Amino acid sequence: MEKITIIKKDNYLVLIKNSIGGTTWRQAYGLINGRKKNLTQNGDLACAYFVSSILKIFDLIGNLHLTVTGTIKDLENSGWENKYPNPLR
């Protein structure tokens, strides 16, 4: 039997590249005061959802996030190092 090794970096980079123009992350629904709402505002606020989804697919962070702050905290908790000042803090 052949040994297959998945190359995470190459695969997550190609997943990002192939998502250009796609609509997969445009909607993420939740309940606010009991009412269903598109939390990404039809994609306008989907950047954290997109980034955290890609990283979660490849088990590089713990959870999906709809906020940049939540994504950054999870990245740091998962061992990622911030080499640049964070303008959100």
C-alpha positions in Angstrom: 0.0 0.0 0.0 1.3 3.5 -0.9 1.8 6.0 1.8 0.0 9.3 1.2 0.9 12.4 3.0 -1.5 15.4 2.8 0.4 18.7 2.3 -1.8 21.1 4.4 -0.2 24.3 3.3 -0.5 23.6 -0.4 -4.1 22.4 0.0 -5.3 25.3 2.1 -3.6 27.8 -0.3 -5.3 26.2 -3.3 -8.7 26.1 -1.5 -8.3 29.9 -0.9 -7.3 30.5 -4.5 -10.2 28.4 -5.8 -12.7 30.3 -3.7 -12.2 33.6 -5.5 -15.6 34.7 -6.8 -17.4 32.0 -4.9 -20.4 32.5 -2.6 -19.9 29.7 -0.1 -19.2 32.0 2.9 -21.7 34.7 2.0 -24.3 33.5 4.5 -24.0 32.4 8.1 -27.3 32.4 10.0 -28.0 32.9 13.7 -30.9 33.9 15.9 -30.9 37.5 17.3 -33.7 38.0 19.8 -35.3 34.8 18.4 -35.3 36.0 14.8 -33.2 34.4 12.1 -30.6 36.8 10.6 -27.8 36.5 8.1 -24.9 37.4 10.4 -22.5 38.2 7.6 -24.8 40.7 6.0 -24.8 38.8 2.7 -21.0 38.6 2.7 -20.1 42.1 3.7 -18.9 40.8 7.1 -17.7 37.4 6.0 -13.9 37.8 6.2 -13.5 36.2 9.6 -16.0 33.4 8.7 -14.0 32.7 5.5 -10.6 32.7 7.1 -11.6 30.7 10.2 -13.5 28.2 8.0 -10.4 27.5 5.9 -8.2 27.1 9.0 -10.7 24.9 10.7 -11.0 22.6 7.7 -7.3 21.9 8.0 -7.5 21.7 11.8 -5.2 24.7 12.3 -7.6 26.5 14.7 -10.2 25.3 17.2 -13.5 27.0 16.0 -15.3 28.9 13.3 -15.7 32.6 14.0 -17.8 35.5 12.7 -15.5 38.2 14.2 -11.9 39.1 13.4 -11.2 39.4 17.2 -12.5 35.9 17.8 -10.4 34.5 14.9 -7.3 36.3 16.2 -7.8 34.9 19.7 -8.2 31.4 18.4 -5.1 31.8 16.2 -3.1 32.8 19.2 -4.5 30.0 21.4 -3.7 27.5 18.6 0.0 28.6 18.7 0.1 31.2 15.9 2.4 34.1 16.5 1.4 37.6 15.6 4.4 39.3 13.9 2.6 42.5 13.2 0.9 45.0 15.5 -2.8 44.3 15.8 -4.8 47.4 15.0 -8.0 46.0 16.6 -6.5 46.0 20.1 
